[in-house]
Amino acid sequence: MTNPLLPTLNNLPATLPLEGAISIEIHAGTPIFRASSVVQNRIELLLSKQQNSQLTQEEEQELDSYEEIDDYLSFINRVVRNIAQNQNNQTI
C-alpha cells in the first residue's frame, strides 16, 4: 500500500488570519477541519467578484492560495477519517 502524497502549500494568502483561520467540528467522533467563516466569506467575495468582473492578479493569486488550502484540508480530513474508520473496523 502506498501513502498518498501530501498536497503542497506554496504560500498563504496575505489576508489569511494567523489565528482563527481554521475551525474544527466533530462528526461521528471524528474531527473535521474547515476554513473559518471569516475565510469562507473572503473566498465567497472573491468568487462573486470573479463572476461579475475581473480579479486583479493579486486577487487571482489569493484565490489560488485558498484553493491550495482547501485541497490540503480535504487531504487531512480524508486521512483522519480513514484512520478513524480503520480503528473502528479493528475494534469490531
PDB file with one MODEL, atoms N, CA, C and O in Angstrom:
MODEL        1
ATOM      1  N   MET A   1       0.851  -1.188   0.000  1.00  0.00           N
ATOM      2  CA  MET A   1       0.000   0.000   0.000  1.00  0.00           C
ATOM      3  C   MET A   1       0.889   1.240   0.000  1.00  0.00           C
ATOM      4  O   MET A   1       1.806   1.345   0.814  1.00  0.00           O
ATOM      5  N   THR A   2       0.624   2.171  -0.901  1.00  0.00           N
ATOM      6  CA  THR A   2       1.406   3.389  -0.958  1.00  0.00           C
ATOM      7  C   THR A   2       0.681   4.495  -0.211  1.00  0.00           C
ATOM      8  O   THR A   2      -0.549   4.546  -0.177  1.00  0.00           O
ATOM      9  N   ASN A   3       1.455   5.361   0.375  1.00  0.00           N
ATOM     10  CA  ASN A   3       0.880   6.505   1.078  1.00  0.00           C
ATOM     11  C   ASN A   3       0.591   7.607   0.080  1.00  0.00           C
ATOM     12  O   ASN A   3       1.426   7.888  -0.780  1.00  0.00           O
ATOM     13  N   PRO A   4      -0.572   8.240   0.168  1.00  0.00           N
ATOM     14  CA  PRO A   4      -0.870   9.348  -0.736  1.00  0.00           C
ATOM     15  C   PRO A   4       0.071  10.514  -0.456  1.00  0.00           C
ATOM     16  O   PRO A   4       0.509  10.725   0.674  1.00  0.00           O
ATOM     17  N   LEU A   5       0.365  11.257  -1.505  1.00  0.00           N
ATOM     18  CA  LEU A   5       1.251  12.405  -1.362  1.00  0.00           C
ATOM     19  C   LEU A   5       0.533  13.566  -0.698  1.00  0.00           C
ATOM     20  O   LEU A   5      -0.617  13.871  -1.017  1.00  0.00           O
ATOM     21  N   LEU A   6       1.213  14.195   0.211  1.00  0.00           N
ATOM     22  CA  LEU A   6       0.678  15.362   0.892  1.00  0.00           C
ATOM     23  C   LEU A   6       0.640  16.526  -0.090  1.00  0.00           C
ATOM     24  O   LEU A   6       1.658  16.821  -0.717  1.00  0.00           O
ATOM     25  N   PRO A   7      -0.503  17.199  -0.247  1.00  0.00           N
ATOM     26  CA  PRO A   7      -0.549  18.358  -1.147  1.00  0.00           C
ATOM     27  C   PRO A   7       0.461  19.416  -0.719  1.00  0.00           C
ATOM     28  O   PRO A   7       0.771  19.545   0.465  1.00  0.00           O
ATOM     29  N   THR A   8       0.957  20.152  -1.663  1.00  0.00           N
ATOM     30  CA  THR A   8       1.950  21.182  -1.397  1.00  0.00           C
ATOM     31  C   THR A   8       1.275  22.529  -1.207  1.00  0.00           C
ATOM     32  O   THR A   8       0.410  22.923  -1.990  1.00  0.00           O
ATOM     33  N   LEU A   9       1.679  23.223  -0.167  1.00  0.00           N
ATOM     34  CA  LEU A   9       1.251  24.612   0.037  1.00  0.00           C
ATOM     35  C   LEU A   9       2.460  25.484  -0.257  1.00  0.00           C
ATOM     36  O   LEU A   9       3.484  25.390   0.418  1.00  0.00           O
ATOM     37  N   ASN A  10       2.335  26.335  -1.272  1.00  0.00           N
ATOM     38  CA  ASN A  10       3.464  27.187  -1.643  1.00  0.00           C
ATOM     39  C   ASN A  10       3.523  28.456  -0.811  1.00  0.00           C
ATOM     40  O   ASN A  10       4.607  28.932  -0.474  1.00  0.00           O
ATOM     41  N   ASN A  11       2.376  28.998  -0.481  1.00  0.00           N
ATOM     42  CA  ASN A  11       2.314  30.186   0.373  1.00  0.00           C
ATOM     43  C   ASN A  11       0.891  30.352   0.881  1.00  0.00           C
ATOM     44  O   ASN A  11      -0.040  29.712   0.392  1.00  0.00           O
ATOM     45  N   LEU A  12       0.744  31.204   1.850  1.00  0.00           N
ATOM     46  CA  LEU A  12      -0.576  31.508   2.394  1.00  0.00           C
ATOM     47  C   LEU A  12      -0.985  32.897   1.936  1.00  0.00           C
ATOM     48  O   LEU A  12      -0.136  33.776   1.791  1.00  0.00           O
ATOM     49  N   PRO A  13      -2.273  33.105   1.706  1.00  0.00           N
ATOM     50  CA  PRO A  13      -2.729  34.432   1.309  1.00  0.00           C
ATOM     51  C   PRO A  13      -2.440  35.460   2.404  1.00  0.00           C
ATOM     52  O   PRO A  13      -2.544  35.159   3.593  1.00  0.00           O
ATOM     53  N   ALA A  14      -2.085  36.648   1.998  1.00  0.00           N
ATOM     54  CA  ALA A  14      -1.795  37.715   2.962  1.00  0.00           C
ATOM     55  C   ALA A  14      -3.020  38.029   3.809  1.00  0.00           C
ATOM     56  O   ALA A  14      -2.883  38.491   4.942  1.00  0.00           O
ATOM     57  N   THR A  15      -4.223  37.785   3.274  1.00  0.00           N
ATOM     58  CA  THR A  15      -5.450  38.088   4.011  1.00  0.00           C
ATOM     59  C   THR A  15      -5.846  36.975   4.970  1.00  0.00           C
ATOM     60  O   THR A  15      -6.797  37.132   5.736  1.00  0.00           O
ATOM     61  N   LEU A  16      -5.129  35.846   4.940  1.00  0.00           N
ATOM     62  CA  LEU A  16      -5.458  34.744   5.839  1.00  0.00           C
ATOM     63  C   LEU A  16      -5.075  35.126   7.259  1.00  0.00           C
ATOM     64  O   LEU A  16      -3.909  35.407   7.536  1.00  0.00           O
ATOM     65  N   PRO A  17      -6.055  35.137   8.161  1.00  0.00           N
ATOM     66  CA  PRO A  17      -5.712  35.484   9.545  1.00  0.00           C
ATOM     67  C   PRO A  17      -4.820  34.405  10.147  1.00  0.00           C
ATOM     68  O   PRO A  17      -5.029  33.218   9.897  1.00  0.00           O
ATOM     69  N   LEU A  18      -3.838  34.805  10.930  1.00  0.00           N
ATOM     70  CA  LEU A  18      -2.933  33.846  11.537  1.00  0.00           C
ATOM     71  C   LEU A  18      -3.618  33.052  12.641  1.00  0.00           C
ATOM     72  O   LEU A  18      -3.228  31.919  12.925  1.00  0.00           O
ATOM     73  N   GLU A  19      -4.624  33.630  13.256  1.00  0.00           N
ATOM     74  CA  GLU A  19      -5.392  32.935  14.277  1.00  0.00           C
ATOM     75  C   GLU A  19      -6.850  32.878  13.843  1.00  0.00           C
ATOM     76  O   GLU A  19      -7.383  33.838  13.287  1.00  0.00           O
ATOM     77  N   GLY A  20      -7.478  31.757  14.098  1.00  0.00           N
ATOM     78  CA  GLY A  20      -8.903  31.621  13.789  1.00  0.00           C
ATOM     79  C   GLY A  20      -9.201  31.344  12.332  1.00  0.00           C
ATOM     80  O   GLY A  20     -10.343  31.519  11.908  1.00  0.00           O
ATOM     81  N   ALA A  21      -8.221  30.918  11.545  1.00  0.00           N
ATOM     82  CA  ALA A  21      -8.448  30.663  10.129  1.00  0.00           C
ATOM     83  C   ALA A  21      -9.115  29.314   9.894  1.00  0.00           C
ATOM     84  O   ALA A  21      -9.796  29.112   8.888  1.00  0.00           O
ATOM     85  N   ILE A  22      -8.912  28.393  10.834  1.00  0.00           N
ATOM     86  CA  ILE A  22      -9.440  27.041  10.690  1.00  0.00           C
ATOM     87  C   ILE A  22     -10.377  26.737  11.852  1.00  0.00           C
ATOM     88  O   ILE A  22     -10.082  27.050  13.005  1.00  0.00           O
ATOM     89  N   SER A  23     -11.504  26.125  11.529  1.00  0.00           N
ATOM     90  CA  SER A  23     -12.412  25.658  12.584  1.00  0.00           C
ATOM     91  C   SER A  23     -12.374  24.141  12.590  1.00  0.00           C
ATOM     92  O   SER A  23     -12.095  23.510  11.570  1.00  0.00           O
ATOM     93  N   ILE A  24     -12.657  23.565  13.744  1.00  0.00           N
ATOM     94  CA  ILE A  24     -12.690  22.118  13.895  1.00  0.00           C
ATOM     95  C   ILE A  24     -14.079  21.741  14.383  1.00  0.00           C
ATOM     96  O   ILE A  24     -14.561  22.253  15.392  1.00  0.00           O
ATOM     97  N   GLU A  25     -14.705  20.844  13.653  1.00  0.00           N
ATOM     98  CA  GLU A  25     -16.023  20.328  14.024  1.00  0.00           C
ATOM     99  C   GLU A  25     -15.888  18.832  14.234  1.00  0.00           C
ATOM    100  O   GLU A  25     -15.021  18.196  13.635  1.00  0.00           O
ATOM    101  N   ILE A  26     -16.731  18.268  15.072  1.00  0.00           N
ATOM    102  CA  ILE A  26     -16.730  16.833  15.317  1.00  0.00           C
ATOM    103  C   ILE A  26     -17.932  16.216  14.609  1.00  0.00           C
ATOM    104  O   ILE A  26     -19.073  16.619  14.837  1.00  0.00           O
ATOM    105  N   HIS A  27     -17.663  15.232  13.746  1.00  0.00           N
ATOM    106  CA  HIS A  27     -18.720  14.486  13.060  1.00  0.00           C
ATOM    107  C   HIS A  27     -18.493  13.010  13.327  1.00  0.00           C
ATOM    108  O   HIS A  27     -17.462  12.455  12.948  1.00  0.00           O
ATOM    109  N   ALA A  28     -19.454  12.378  13.977  1.00  0.00           N
ATOM    110  CA  ALA A  28     -19.373  10.952  14.305  1.00  0.00           C
ATOM    111  C   ALA A  28     -18.086  10.633  15.042  1.00  0.00           C
ATOM    112  O   ALA A  28     -17.467   9.595  14.806  1.00  0.00           O
ATOM    113  N   GLY A  29     -17.680  11.531  15.940  1.00  0.00           N
ATOM    114  CA  GLY A  29     -16.499  11.306  16.754  1.00  0.00           C
ATOM    115  C   GLY A  29     -15.176  11.604  16.067  1.00  0.00           C
ATOM    116  O   GLY A  29     -14.114  11.363  16.641  1.00  0.00           O
ATOM    117  N   THR A  30     -15.226  12.123  14.851  1.00  0.00           N
ATOM    118  CA  THR A  30     -14.013  12.411  14.086  1.00  0.00           C
ATOM    119  C   THR A  30     -13.901  13.922  13.851  1.00  0.00           C
ATOM    120  O   THR A  30     -14.866  14.555  13.423  1.00  0.00           O
ATOM    121  N   PRO A  31     -12.726  14.501  14.128  1.00  0.00           N
ATOM    122  CA  PRO A  31     -12.567  15.934  13.872  1.00  0.00           C
ATOM    123  C   PRO A  31     -12.498  16.223  12.370  1.00  0.00           C
ATOM    124  O   PRO A  31     -11.836  15.512  11.614  1.00  0.00           O
ATOM    125  N   ILE A  32     -13.185  17.261  11.966  1.00  0.00           N
ATOM    126  CA  ILE A  32     -13.177  17.721  10.577  1.00  0.00           C
ATOM    127  C   ILE A  32     -12.677  19.164  10.581  1.00  0.00           C
ATOM    128  O   ILE A  32     -13.203  20.013  11.300  1.00  0.00           O
ATOM    129  N   PHE A  33     -11.667  19.425   9.779  1.00  0.00           N
ATOM    130  CA  PHE A  33     -11.060  20.755   9.700  1.00  0.00           C
ATOM    131  C   PHE A  33     -11.671  21.518   8.526  1.00  0.00           C
ATOM    132  O   PHE A  33     -11.752  21.010   7.408  1.00  0.00           O
ATOM    133  N   ARG A  34     -12.098  22.745   8.806  1.00  0.00           N
ATOM    134  CA  ARG A  34     -12.716  23.600   7.781  1.00  0.00           C
ATOM    135  C   ARG A  34     -12.160  25.017   7.895  1.00  0.00           C
ATOM    136  O   ARG A  34     -11.669  25.438   8.942  1.00  0.00           O
ATOM    137  N   ALA A  35     -12.257  25.720   6.797  1.00  0.00           N
ATOM    138  CA  ALA A  35     -11.915  27.136   6.828  1.00  0.00           C
ATOM    139  C   ALA A  35     -12.944  27.842   7.702  1.00  0.00           C
ATOM    140  O   ALA A  35     -14.128  27.508   7.668  1.00  0.00           O
ATOM    141  N   SER A  36     -12.495  28.813   8.482  1.00  0.00           N
ATOM    142  CA  SER A  36     -13.407  29.556   9.352  1.00  0.00           C
ATOM    143  C   SER A  36     -14.391  30.371   8.519  1.00  0.00           C
ATOM    144  O   SER A  36     -14.207  30.545   7.315  1.00  0.00           O
ATOM    145  N   SER A  37     -15.422  30.861   9.166  1.00  0.00           N
ATOM    146  CA  SER A  37     -16.427  31.669   8.451  1.00  0.00           C
ATOM    147  C   SER A  37     -15.805  32.933   7.868  1.00  0.00           C
ATOM    148  O   SER A  37     -16.236  33.398   6.813  1.00  0.00           O
ATOM    149  N   VAL A  38     -14.806  33.492   8.532  1.00  0.00           N
ATOM    150  CA  VAL A  38     -14.125  34.687   8.005  1.00  0.00           C
ATOM    151  C   VAL A  38     -13.446  34.360   6.680  1.00  0.00           C
ATOM    152  O   VAL A  38     -13.553  35.117   5.716  1.00  0.00           O
ATOM    153  N   VAL A  39     -12.753  33.236   6.639  1.00  0.00           N
ATOM    154  CA  VAL A  39     -12.066  32.819   5.421  1.00  0.00           C
ATOM    155  C   VAL A  39     -13.085  32.453   4.340  1.00  0.00           C
ATOM    156  O   VAL A  39     -12.916  32.819   3.177  1.00  0.00           O
ATOM    157  N   GLN A  40     -14.134  31.734   4.721  1.00  0.00           N
ATOM    158  CA  GLN A  40     -15.170  31.372   3.751  1.00  0.00           C
ATOM    159  C   GLN A  40     -15.824  32.608   3.143  1.00  0.00           C
ATOM    160  O   GLN A  40     -16.106  32.635   1.945  1.00  0.00           O
ATOM    161  N   ASN A  41     -16.066  33.625   3.959  1.00  0.00           N
ATOM    162  CA  ASN A  41     -16.658  34.871   3.450  1.00  0.00           C
ATOM    163  C   ASN A  41     -15.728  35.554   2.449  1.00  0.00           C
ATOM    164  O   ASN A  41     -16.186  36.088   1.438  1.00  0.00           O
ATOM    165  N   ARG A  42     -14.430  35.537   2.726  1.00  0.00           N
ATOM    166  CA  ARG A  42     -13.463  36.147   1.803  1.00  0.00           C
ATOM    167  C   ARG A  42     -13.443  35.393   0.476  1.00  0.00           C
ATOM    168  O   ARG A  42     -13.396  36.007  -0.590  1.00  0.00           O
ATOM    169  N   ILE A  43     -13.479  34.070   0.540  1.00  0.00           N
ATOM    170  CA  ILE A  43     -13.490  33.262  -0.684  1.00  0.00           C
ATOM    171  C   ILE A  43     -14.756  33.547  -1.482  1.00  0.00           C
ATOM    172  O   ILE A  43     -14.699  33.713  -2.701  1.00  0.00           O
ATOM    173  N   GLU A  44     -15.894  33.604  -0.802  1.00  0.00           N
ATOM    174  CA  GLU A  44     -17.154  33.905  -1.483  1.00  0.00           C
ATOM    175  C   GLU A  44     -17.122  35.277  -2.137  1.00  0.00           C
ATOM    176  O   GLU A  44     -17.628  35.444  -3.247  1.00  0.00           O
ATOM    177  N   LEU A  45     -16.533  36.261  -1.464  1.00  0.00           N
ATOM    178  CA  LEU A  45     -16.403  37.596  -2.033  1.00  0.00           C
ATOM    179  C   LEU A  45     -15.557  37.559  -3.308  1.00  0.00           C
ATOM    180  O   LEU A  45     -15.916  38.174  -4.312  1.00  0.00           O
ATOM    181  N   LEU A  46     -14.441  36.842  -3.265  1.00  0.00           N
ATOM    182  CA  LEU A  46     -13.575  36.747  -4.443  1.00  0.00           C
ATOM    183  C   LEU A  46     -14.273  36.007  -5.581  1.00  0.00           C
ATOM    184  O   LEU A  46     -14.157  36.411  -6.737  1.00  0.00           O
ATOM    185  N   LEU A  47     -14.991  34.935  -5.273  1.00  0.00           N
ATOM    186  CA  LEU A  47     -15.705  34.199  -6.311  1.00  0.00           C
ATOM    187  C   LEU A  47     -16.812  35.042  -6.928  1.00  0.00           C
ATOM    188  O   LEU A  47     -17.022  35.005  -8.141  1.00  0.00           O
ATOM    189  N   SER A  48     -17.514  35.795  -6.105  1.00  0.00           N
ATOM    190  CA  SER A  48     -18.566  36.677  -6.608  1.00  0.00           C
ATOM    191  C   SER A  48     -17.975  37.747  -7.517  1.00  0.00           C
ATOM    192  O   SER A  48     -18.509  38.031  -8.589  1.00  0.00           O
ATOM    193  N   LYS A  49     -16.879  38.328  -7.080  1.00  0.00           N
ATOM    194  CA  LYS A  49     -16.217  39.355  -7.898  1.00  0.00           C
ATOM    195  C   LYS A  49     -15.736  38.751  -9.210  1.00  0.00           C
ATOM    196  O   LYS A  49     -15.820  39.391 -10.259  1.00  0.00           O
ATOM    197  N   GLN A  50     -15.230  37.519  -9.156  1.00  0.00           N
ATOM    198  CA  GLN A  50     -14.733  36.850 -10.349  1.00  0.00           C
ATOM    199  C   GLN A  50     -15.859  36.633 -11.366  1.00  0.00           C
ATOM    200  O   GLN A  50     -15.627  36.721 -12.572  1.00  0.00           O
ATOM    201  N   GLN A  51     -17.070  36.352 -10.889  1.00  0.00           N
ATOM    202  CA  GLN A  51     -18.203  36.136 -11.782  1.00  0.00           C
ATOM    203  C   GLN A  51     -18.698  37.441 -12.399  1.00  0.00           C
ATOM    204  O   GLN A  51     -19.176  37.456 -13.533  1.00  0.00           O
ATOM    205  N   ASN A  52     -18.581  38.537 -11.645  1.00  0.00           N
ATOM    206  CA  ASN A  52     -19.148  39.808 -12.090  1.00  0.00           C
ATOM    207  C   ASN A  52     -18.154  40.733 -12.766  1.00  0.00           C
ATOM    208  O   ASN A  52     -18.544  41.644 -13.496  1.00  0.00           O
ATOM    209  N   SER A  53     -16.884  40.506 -12.527  1.00  0.00           N
ATOM    210  CA  SER A  53     -15.851  41.353 -13.144  1.00  0.00           C
ATOM    211  C   SER A  53     -14.549  40.570 -13.140  1.00  0.00           C
ATOM    212  O   SER A  53     -14.541  39.360 -12.909  1.00  0.00           O
ATOM    213  N   GLN A  54     -13.467  41.253 -13.393  1.00  0.00           N
ATOM    214  CA  GLN A  54     -12.175  40.580 -13.440  1.00  0.00           C
ATOM    215  C   GLN A  54     -11.405  40.820 -12.142  1.00  0.00           C
ATOM    216  O   GLN A  54     -11.354  41.941 -11.636  1.00  0.00           O
ATOM    217  N   LEU A  55     -10.811  39.757 -11.615  1.00  0.00           N
ATOM    218  CA  LEU A  55      -9.987  39.889 -10.422  1.00  0.00           C
ATOM    219  C   LEU A  55      -8.629  40.478 -10.787  1.00  0.00           C
ATOM    220  O   LEU A  55      -8.135  40.292 -11.899  1.00  0.00           O
ATOM    221  N   THR A  56      -8.043  41.182  -9.844  1.00  0.00           N
ATOM    222  CA  THR A  56      -6.669  41.641 -10.042  1.00  0.00           C
ATOM    223  C   THR A  56      -5.742  40.430  -9.965  1.00  0.00           C
ATOM    224  O   THR A  56      -6.159  39.357  -9.530  1.00  0.00           O
ATOM    225  N   GLN A  57      -4.519  40.594 -10.374  1.00  0.00           N
ATOM    226  CA  GLN A  57      -3.555  39.500 -10.310  1.00  0.00           C
ATOM    227  C   GLN A  57      -3.368  39.036  -8.864  1.00  0.00           C
ATOM    228  O   GLN A  57      -3.262  37.839  -8.597  1.00  0.00           O
ATOM    229  N   GLU A  58      -3.330  39.995  -7.935  1.00  0.00           N
ATOM    230  CA  GLU A  58      -3.177  39.653  -6.521  1.00  0.00           C
ATOM    231  C   GLU A  58      -4.369  38.846  -6.023  1.00  0.00           C
ATOM    232  O   GLU A  58      -4.203  37.889  -5.267  1.00  0.00           O
ATOM    233  N   GLU A  59      -5.575  39.235  -6.449  1.00  0.00           N
ATOM    234  CA  GLU A  59      -6.772  38.508  -6.034  1.00  0.00           C
ATOM    235  C   GLU A  59      -6.798  37.101  -6.630  1.00  0.00           C
ATOM    236  O   GLU A  59      -7.214  36.150  -5.968  1.00  0.00           O
ATOM    237  N   GLU A  60      -6.355  36.970  -7.873  1.00  0.00           N
ATOM    238  CA  GLU A  60      -6.267  35.640  -8.505  1.00  0.00           C
ATOM    239  C   GLU A  60      -5.308  34.745  -7.721  1.00  0.00           C
ATOM    240  O   GLU A  60      -5.602  33.576  -7.474  1.00  0.00           O
ATOM    241  N   GLN A  61      -4.169  35.299  -7.335  1.00  0.00           N
ATOM    242  CA  GLN A  61      -3.191  34.541  -6.561  1.00  0.00           C
ATOM    243  C   GLN A  61      -3.770  34.158  -5.194  1.00  0.00           C
ATOM    244  O   GLN A  61      -3.565  33.046  -4.706  1.00  0.00           O
ATOM    245  N   GLU A  62      -4.488  35.096  -4.597  1.00  0.00           N
ATOM    246  CA  GLU A  62      -5.109  34.832  -3.295  1.00  0.00           C
ATOM    247  C   GLU A  62      -6.121  33.691  -3.416  1.00  0.00           C
ATOM    248  O   GLU A  62      -6.131  32.779  -2.590  1.00  0.00           O
ATOM    249  N   LEU A  63      -6.966  33.741  -4.441  1.00  0.00           N
ATOM    250  CA  LEU A  63      -7.962  32.695  -4.645  1.00  0.00           C
ATOM    251  C   LEU A  63      -7.280  31.349  -4.912  1.00  0.00           C
ATOM    252  O   LEU A  63      -7.731  30.319  -4.410  1.00  0.00           O
ATOM    253  N   ASP A  64      -6.209  31.351  -5.691  1.00  0.00           N
ATOM    254  CA  ASP A  64      -5.448  30.127  -5.938  1.00  0.00           C
ATOM    255  C   ASP A  64      -4.872  29.568  -4.635  1.00  0.00           C
ATOM    256  O   ASP A  64      -4.867  28.355  -4.425  1.00  0.00           O
ATOM    257  N   SER A  65      -4.393  30.447  -3.770  1.00  0.00           N
ATOM    258  CA  SER A  65      -3.840  30.012  -2.488  1.00  0.00           C
ATOM    259  C   SER A  65      -4.924  29.398  -1.613  1.00  0.00           C
ATOM    260  O   SER A  65      -4.685  28.402  -0.930  1.00  0.00           O
ATOM    261  N   TYR A  66      -6.114  29.991  -1.633  1.00  0.00           N
ATOM    262  CA  TYR A  66      -7.221  29.413  -0.866  1.00  0.00           C
ATOM    263  C   TYR A  66      -7.594  28.035  -1.408  1.00  0.00           C
ATOM    264  O   TYR A  66      -7.955  27.139  -0.646  1.00  0.00           O
ATOM    265  N   GLU A  67      -7.507  27.874  -2.717  1.00  0.00           N
ATOM    266  CA  GLU A  67      -7.791  26.566  -3.318  1.00  0.00           C
ATOM    267  C   GLU A  67      -6.768  25.532  -2.842  1.00  0.00           C
ATOM    268  O   GLU A  67      -7.130  24.389  -2.562  1.00  0.00           O
ATOM    269  N   GLU A  68      -5.503  25.922  -2.750  1.00  0.00           N
ATOM    270  CA  GLU A  68      -4.467  25.022  -2.237  1.00  0.00           C
ATOM    271  C   GLU A  68      -4.752  24.640  -0.781  1.00  0.00           C
ATOM    272  O   GLU A  68      -4.593  23.484  -0.389  1.00  0.00           O
ATOM    273  N   ILE A  69      -5.172  25.622   0.009  1.00  0.00           N
ATOM    274  CA  ILE A  69      -5.505  25.345   1.417  1.00  0.00           C
ATOM    275  C   ILE A  69      -6.679  24.379   1.489  1.00  0.00           C
ATOM    276  O   ILE A  69      -6.675  23.457   2.305  1.00  0.00           O
ATOM    277  N   ASP A  70      -7.683  24.583   0.639  1.00  0.00           N
ATOM    278  CA  ASP A  70      -8.839  23.691   0.612  1.00  0.00           C
ATOM    279  C   ASP A  70      -8.407  22.265   0.265  1.00  0.00           C
ATOM    280  O   ASP A  70      -8.869  21.307   0.886  1.00  0.00           O
ATOM    281  N   ASP A  71      -7.521  22.124  -0.726  1.00  0.00           N
ATOM    282  CA  ASP A  71      -7.003  20.799  -1.084  1.00  0.00           C
ATOM    283  C   ASP A  71      -6.285  20.166   0.102  1.00  0.00           C
ATOM    284  O   ASP A  71      -6.434  18.971   0.358  1.00  0.00           O
ATOM    285  N   TYR A  72      -5.515  20.962   0.819  1.00  0.00           N
ATOM    286  CA  TYR A  72      -4.751  20.482   1.969  1.00  0.00           C
ATOM    287  C   TYR A  72      -5.691  20.015   3.084  1.00  0.00           C
ATOM    288  O   TYR A  72      -5.513  18.930   3.639  1.00  0.00           O
ATOM    289  N   LEU A  73      -6.679  20.828   3.404  1.00  0.00           N
ATOM    290  CA  LEU A  73      -7.630  20.461   4.442  1.00  0.00           C
ATOM    291  C   LEU A  73      -8.432  19.218   4.046  1.00  0.00           C
ATOM    292  O   LEU A  73      -8.702  18.358   4.884  1.00  0.00           O
ATOM    293  N   SER A  74      -8.809  19.126   2.777  1.00  0.00           N
ATOM    294  CA  SER A  74      -9.528  17.948   2.301  1.00  0.00           C
ATOM    295  C   SER A  74      -8.679  16.696   2.468  1.00  0.00           C
ATOM    296  O   SER A  74      -9.181  15.649   2.877  1.00  0.00           O
ATOM    297  N   PHE A  75      -7.391  16.806   2.151  1.00  0.00           N
ATOM    298  CA  PHE A  75      -6.474  15.684   2.316  1.00  0.00           C
ATOM    299  C   PHE A  75      -6.397  15.272   3.788  1.00  0.00           C
ATOM    300  O   PHE A  75      -6.516  14.092   4.119  1.00  0.00           O
ATOM    301  N   ILE A  76      -6.199  16.248   4.657  1.00  0.00           N
ATOM    302  CA  ILE A  76      -6.108  15.957   6.091  1.00  0.00           C
ATOM    303  C   ILE A  76      -7.396  15.299   6.582  1.00  0.00           C
ATOM    304  O   ILE A  76      -7.346  14.328   7.337  1.00  0.00           O
ATOM    305  N   ASN A  77      -8.533  15.815   6.163  1.00  0.00           N
ATOM    306  CA  ASN A  77      -9.814  15.234   6.585  1.00  0.00           C
ATOM    307  C   ASN A  77      -9.972  13.794   6.098  1.00  0.00           C
ATOM    308  O   ASN A  77     -10.480  12.947   6.833  1.00  0.00           O
ATOM    309  N   ARG A  78      -9.540  13.508   4.861  1.00  0.00           N
ATOM    310  CA  ARG A  78      -9.606  12.130   4.356  1.00  0.00           C
ATOM    311  C   ARG A  78      -8.716  11.208   5.182  1.00  0.00           C
ATOM    312  O   ARG A  78      -9.127  10.105   5.543  1.00  0.00           O
ATOM    313  N   VAL A  79      -7.500  11.656   5.482  1.00  0.00           N
ATOM    314  CA  VAL A  79      -6.572  10.836   6.259  1.00  0.00           C
ATOM    315  C   VAL A  79      -7.144  10.564   7.652  1.00  0.00           C
ATOM    316  O   VAL A  79      -7.135   9.423   8.114  1.00  0.00           O
ATOM    317  N   VAL A  80      -7.639  11.600   8.318  1.00  0.00           N
ATOM    318  CA  VAL A  80      -8.203  11.437   9.667  1.00  0.00           C
ATOM    319  C   VAL A  80      -9.413  10.510   9.623  1.00  0.00           C
ATOM    320  O   VAL A  80      -9.558   9.637  10.479  1.00  0.00           O
ATOM    321  N   ARG A  81     -10.281  10.694   8.630  1.00  0.00           N
ATOM    322  CA  ARG A  81     -11.470   9.853   8.500  1.00  0.00           C
ATOM    323  C   ARG A  81     -11.068   8.394   8.247  1.00  0.00           C
ATOM    324  O   ARG A  81     -11.662   7.484   8.825  1.00  0.00           O
ATOM    325  N   ASN A  82     -10.067   8.164   7.390  1.00  0.00           N
ATOM    326  CA  ASN A  82      -9.605   6.798   7.112  1.00  0.00           C
ATOM    327  C   ASN A  82      -9.008   6.150   8.355  1.00  0.00           C
ATOM    328  O   ASN A  82      -9.251   4.971   8.612  1.00  0.00           O
ATOM    329  N   ILE A  83      -8.236   6.899   9.124  1.00  0.00           N
ATOM    330  CA  ILE A  83      -7.659   6.367  10.364  1.00  0.00           C
ATOM    331  C   ILE A  83      -8.774   5.986  11.325  1.00  0.00           C
ATOM    332  O   ILE A  83      -8.735   4.915  11.932  1.00  0.00           O
ATOM    333  N   ALA A  84      -9.765   6.856  11.467  1.00  0.00           N
ATOM    334  CA  ALA A  84     -10.885   6.579  12.377  1.00  0.00           C
ATOM    335  C   ALA A  84     -11.657   5.345  11.911  1.00  0.00           C
ATOM    336  O   ALA A  84     -12.041   4.513  12.733  1.00  0.00           O
ATOM    337  N   GLN A  85     -11.887   5.220  10.613  1.00  0.00           N
ATOM    338  CA  GLN A  85     -12.609   4.051  10.098  1.00  0.00           C
ATOM    339  C   GLN A  85     -11.806   2.775  10.328  1.00  0.00           C
ATOM    340  O   GLN A  85     -12.370   1.749  10.707  1.00  0.00           O
ATOM    341  N   ASN A  86     -10.508   2.829  10.105  1.00  0.00           N
ATOM    342  CA  ASN A  86      -9.657   1.653  10.335  1.00  0.00           C
ATOM    343  C   ASN A  86      -9.674   1.246  11.798  1.00  0.00           C
ATOM    344  O   ASN A  86      -9.722   0.056  12.107  1.00  0.00           O
ATOM    345  N   GLN A  87      -9.635   2.212  12.698  1.00  0.00           N
ATOM    346  CA  GLN A  87      -9.688   1.910  14.129  1.00  0.00           C
ATOM    347  C   GLN A  87     -11.019   1.293  14.501  1.00  0.00           C
ATOM    348  O   GLN A  87     -11.074   0.353  15.294  1.00  0.00           O
ATOM    349  N   ASN A  88     -12.106   1.823  13.925  1.00  0.00           N
ATOM    350  CA  ASN A  88     -13.433   1.268  14.206  1.00  0.00           C
ATOM    351  C   ASN A  88     -13.547  -0.158  13.672  1.00  0.00           C
ATOM    352  O   ASN A  88     -14.144  -1.015  14.324  1.00  0.00           O
ATOM    353  N   ASN A  89     -12.979  -0.421  12.493  1.00  0.00           N
ATOM    354  CA  ASN A  89     -13.035  -1.748  11.913  1.00  0.00           C
ATOM    355  C   ASN A  89     -12.222  -2.753  12.726  1.00  0.00           C
ATOM    356  O   ASN A  89     -12.574  -3.931  12.790  1.00  0.00           O
ATOM    357  N   GLN A  90     -11.140  -2.294  13.345  1.00  0.00           N
ATOM    358  CA  GLN A  90     -10.295  -3.184  14.139  1.00  0.00           C
ATOM    359  C   GLN A  90     -10.945  -3.537  15.478  1.00  0.00           C
ATOM    360  O   GLN A  90     -10.647  -4.582  16.057  1.00  0.00           O
ATOM    361  N   THR A  91     -11.824  -2.676  15.965  1.00  0.00           N
ATOM    362  CA  THR A  91     -12.469  -2.948  17.256  1.00  0.00           C
ATOM    363  C   THR A  91     -13.721  -3.804  17.113  1.00  0.00           C
ATOM    364  O   THR A  91     -14.278  -4.281  18.102  1.00  0.00           O
ATOM    365  N   ILE A  92     -14.154  -3.993  15.872  1.00  0.00           N
ATOM    366  CA  ILE A  92     -15.379  -4.783  15.645  1.00  0.00           C
ATOM    367  C   ILE A  92     -15.039  -6.254  15.616  1.00  0.00           C
ATOM    368  O   ILE A  92     -15.925  -7.089  15.437  1.00  0.00           O
TER     369      ILE A  92
ENDMDL
END
